[in-house]
Protein backbone atom coordinates (compact mmCIF):
# COMPACT_ATOMS: atom_id res chain seq x y z
CA UNK A 1 0.00 0.00 0.00
CA UNK A 2 1.36 3.45 -0.80
CA UNK A 3 1.78 6.11 1.89
CA UNK A 4 -1.21 8.18 0.73
CA UNK A 5 -3.60 5.24 0.78
CA UNK A 6 -2.29 4.05 4.11
CA UNK A 7 -2.66 7.53 5.67
CA UNK A 8 -6.21 7.75 4.31
CA UNK A 9 -7.01 4.31 5.75
CA UNK A 10 -5.72 5.37 9.17
CA UNK A 11 -7.84 8.54 9.11
CA UNK A 12 -10.96 6.69 7.93
CA UNK A 13 -10.64 4.07 10.69
CA UNK A 14 -10.23 6.75 13.34
CA UNK A 15 -13.11 8.88 12.00
CA UNK A 16 -15.32 5.78 12.12
CA UNK A 17 -14.23 5.18 15.75
CA UNK A 18 -12.62 1.85 14.79
CA UNK A 19 -9.65 1.94 17.12
CA UNK A 20 -8.81 0.97 20.67
CA UNK A 21 -6.86 2.86 23.29
CA UNK A 22 -4.56 0.80 25.46
CA UNK A 23 -4.59 1.31 29.24
CA UNK A 24 -1.38 3.34 29.04
CA UNK A 25 -2.92 5.69 26.45
CA UNK A 26 -6.04 6.21 28.56
CA UNK A 27 -3.92 6.99 31.64
CA UNK A 28 -1.57 9.40 29.83
CA UNK A 29 -4.47 11.01 27.99
CA UNK A 30 -6.22 11.65 31.28
CA UNK A 31 -3.07 13.22 32.74
CA UNK A 32 -2.78 15.50 29.69
CA UNK A 33 -6.51 16.16 29.43
CA UNK A 34 -6.69 14.49 26.00
CA UNK A 35 -9.35 11.97 25.01
CA UNK A 36 -10.44 9.52 22.36
CA UNK A 37 -12.73 12.21 20.96
CA UNK A 38 -9.71 14.49 20.45
CA UNK A 39 -8.08 11.84 18.24
CA UNK A 40 -11.30 11.54 16.21
CA UNK A 41 -11.56 15.33 15.88
CA UNK A 42 -8.00 15.56 14.56
CA UNK A 43 -8.78 12.89 11.96
CA UNK A 44 -11.94 14.75 10.92
CA UNK A 45 -10.22 18.14 10.66
CA UNK A 46 -6.75 17.12 9.47
CA UNK A 47 -4.97 20.09 7.92
CA UNK A 48 -1.82 18.29 6.95
CA UNK A 49 -0.17 14.91 7.15
CA UNK A 50 3.21 13.54 6.25
CA UNK A 51 5.34 10.44 6.48
CA UNK A 52 8.28 10.94 8.83
CA UNK A 53 11.00 8.80 7.33
CA UNK A 54 13.41 9.11 10.28
CA UNK A 55 10.80 7.97 12.81
CA UNK A 56 8.92 5.67 10.41
CA UNK A 57 5.63 7.24 11.51
CA UNK A 58 2.70 9.07 10.01
CA UNK A 59 2.17 12.57 11.42
CA UNK A 60 -1.23 14.31 11.34
CA UNK A 61 -2.14 17.88 12.39
CA UNK A 62 -5.69 19.13 13.01
CA UNK A 63 -8.05 20.34 15.70
CA UNK A 64 -8.41 18.67 19.10
CA UNK A 65 -11.75 20.46 19.50
CA UNK A 66 -13.38 23.65 18.23
CA UNK A 67 -10.49 25.86 19.31
CA UNK A 68 -7.39 23.90 20.30
CA UNK A 69 -5.00 22.36 17.82
CA UNK A 70 -2.86 19.30 18.06
CA UNK A 71 -1.94 16.18 16.27
CA UNK A 72 -1.11 12.55 16.46
CA UNK A 73 1.44 10.16 15.10
CA UNK A 74 0.71 6.63 14.00
CA UNK A 75 3.22 3.81 13.80
CA UNK A 76 2.71 0.10 13.12
CA UNK A 77 3.94 -2.08 16.00
CA UNK A 78 3.47 -5.84 15.75
CA UNK A 79 0.45 -5.45 13.46
CA UNK A 80 -1.23 -2.76 15.58
CA UNK A 81 -1.34 0.96 14.87
CA UNK A 82 -0.02 2.85 17.90
CA UNK A 83 -1.33 6.41 18.12
CA UNK A 84 0.38 9.16 20.11
CA UNK A 85 -1.65 12.34 20.53
CA UNK A 86 -0.24 15.75 21.41
CA UNK A 87 -1.22 19.39 21.86
CA UNK A 88 0.44 21.78 19.44
CA UNK A 89 0.06 25.31 18.15
CA UNK A 90 -0.20 25.72 14.39
CA UNK A 91 2.68 27.21 12.46
CA UNK A 92 2.06 30.29 10.35
CA UNK A 93 2.00 28.12 7.22
CA UNK A 94 -0.52 25.72 8.77
CA UNK A 95 -2.76 28.64 9.73
CA UNK A 96 -2.76 29.65 6.07
CA UNK A 97 -4.17 26.22 5.16
CA UNK A 98 -7.33 27.08 7.11
CA UNK A 99 -8.08 30.20 5.08
ABEGO torsion letter per residue (X at the ends): XBAAAAAAAAAAAAAAGBBBBBAAAAAAAAAAGBBAAAAAAAAAABABBBBBAAAGBBBBBBBABAABBBBBBBBBBGGBBBBBBBBBBBBAAAAAAAX
